């Protein structure tokens, strides 16, 4: 007897779970029916991200680096699947390398971006990088996997929680990435991936008062409206490069906080 | 649906022989109905109306050992003007505090429509001698509390000494005079819906102006089914005697969505006549912020963050 393969149902990734869209709707992309997230899914995703943020931001940087390295391992193990969903094997390999590169940065940031400042007075004065909070990412369409990884990883490395809108035209790589994330040790809710109509979702994400930063790399022409909406609660707005790899990418999702501490107490 | 029992006019004493037989509650049907009422879809204008009403019905509560006059002052400011950025949001109905803090609360809400409710009668356990309870009630009323939230003696109720519970409520009611009396049944300790119904009828017969689910000190406080059970008891009393008794679910109501569900249930069970702060209250400490966030979301069209609302 021949066997029918189990067909994948493409769903969202919110709070570590794979729910269907709240609206129940789907749309067609890359020949598949993909979940079409509603604004309530955006809200749920932000809530999930906010909920796990203290845990993720409170981990030691070393621990975060280890967890991100594990994500790279999980993608490496699924190279064949990923290759079929993006431009091919070289892109997957570059994505894995990039994750490992960022994972390595996790416990080196504080030394590079922070400092001990000389002040006149009996005080220690330190500058320490802190995560911004919940970061909304509008992922670029091209390259499908590497673009998403390049935008999400810097925010994660710095200890932020992410709500990412996957590319509208190439969402499958993002969904496969969600599978890899769910099987790694990233706490549920630290990365939330939504698929759907960008024009429908991006304004809700940009105007959400509980989102602290917005990456508009994939927003194309909509960017000015989104930035205006983001200005309401003074979100950090980042225009990135879909293929960037630099510690400054991490720095753009960090706040540098200066603390004073009396000497000898 | 719970079977409405045959109730004699006015619930004359002696209650003891009658109370165990005043009808039993069909738990499955009750939970089913509560769940189906919770699924009603409330659209935009109705939702804004409900949220606005929820604010007006709220008893903003702080009942903690760490309460200070400063905290009560902050709570009172918030009660009078819940959203400083939006004057269209009405004041809440009352603030609910421990007896010691009644004078502070009274002073702070002076000149506003906000009332002061005080818990009394050895809240939350109710395990004190009657004289001590009455003294406490007398004290809070003398110091200006508009409403008294008393707890029933669950120990006496559960061991079948209904007359003792009844007498206590009657005496507290006499002592509290003009102040509104809310009787807390603490449903989490009563165990069954039958007991909740029994206690509700007993409290109403003894003269309660309001019946209230819980102290908020135990897990599993106000739930939709238990509130429905009490609302049905109120409805039966209304049909039987024409008296309108108020209801106050308290404890565990944290989200605006839940508050709307409670209001739907109220409207469907007792009708629009009860949709007033005089006959329905929501006891809560953390609900208000969520309601304010929802209201502002409806007005501005953007999802809100708790960072933009006051703590407590």
Interface residues (C-beta under 8 A of the other chain):
Chain A: X42 X43 X46 X204 X207 X208 X209 X210 X229 X232 X233
Chain B: X301 X302 X303 X304 X305 X306 X307 X308
